[in-house]
Amino acid sequence: MTLEAFGKLFKPAVDKSTVLRWENGKLPVRRVLEIEKVTGIDRRMLAPKMFKGLEAAE
């Protein structure tokens, strides 16, 4: 998936340069939660330092 296509998964859509910043570690907590919702990837996998020690949601 391209950066542009990934950005379009969000409402409102985000620019590919923003997605690139996320890939490079500049990922705000609220975006981690949005990405988790859109992709199904657990927040602890997306940002392990932010969510260290949290139990998995069931």
Long-range contacts (C-beta under 8 A, 24 or more apart in sequence): 9-38, 9-39, 10-34, 10-38
